[in-house]
Amino acid sequence: MTPYLLSLGAGILVGMVYALFKVRSPAPPGIALLGLLGMVIGEPLLTLIRPYFG
């Protein structure tokens, strides 16, 4: 549970810094969410595939 809370806290902190400096996200929200989904799916897939490659 702790890694999830740390990740959430880091995301909120970065969001606040972005807002403070009026920085726009480089990717539209849909594309950014799709990238995050790819990261969430890719991590367990790599864990499953890794034993076959070394």
C-alpha positions in Angstrom: 0.0 0.0 0.0 2.9 2.4 0.8 4.2 2.5 -2.9 0.7 3.5 -4.0 0.5 6.3 -1.5 4.0 7.5 -2.4 3.1 7.4 -6.1 -0.2 9.3 -5.4 1.6 11.9 -3.3 4.3 12.4 -5.9 1.7 12.8 -8.6 -0.2 15.4 -6.5 3.1 17.3 -5.8 4.1 17.4 -9.5 0.6 18.5 -10.4 0.8 21.3 -7.9 4.2 22.4 -9.3 2.8 22.3 -12.8 -0.1 24.5 -11.7 2.2 26.9 -9.8 4.4 27.5 -12.9 1.4 27.3 -15.2 3.0 24.5 -17.2 0.7 22.7 -19.6 1.0 18.9 -19.8 2.9 18.0 -23.0 0.4 15.3 -23.9 -3.4 15.6 -24.1 -5.1 13.8 -21.2 -6.3 10.9 -23.2 -2.9 10.1 -24.6 -1.3 10.5 -21.2 -3.8 8.1 -19.6 -3.2 5.6 -22.4 0.6 5.8 -21.7 0.0 5.2 -18.0 -2.2 2.2 -18.9 0.6 0.8 -21.0 3.0 1.2 -18.1 0.6 -0.5 -15.7 0.1 -3.4 -18.2 3.8 -3.6 -19.2 5.3 -4.1 -15.8 3.5 -7.4 -15.0 4.1 -8.6 -18.6 7.8 -8.0 -18.3 7.8 -10.0 -15.0 6.1 -12.9 -16.8 8.3 -12.8 -19.9 11.7 -12.2 -18.2 12.3 -15.9 -17.2 12.1 -16.9 -20.9 14.9 -14.5 -21.9 17.5 -15.0 -19.3 
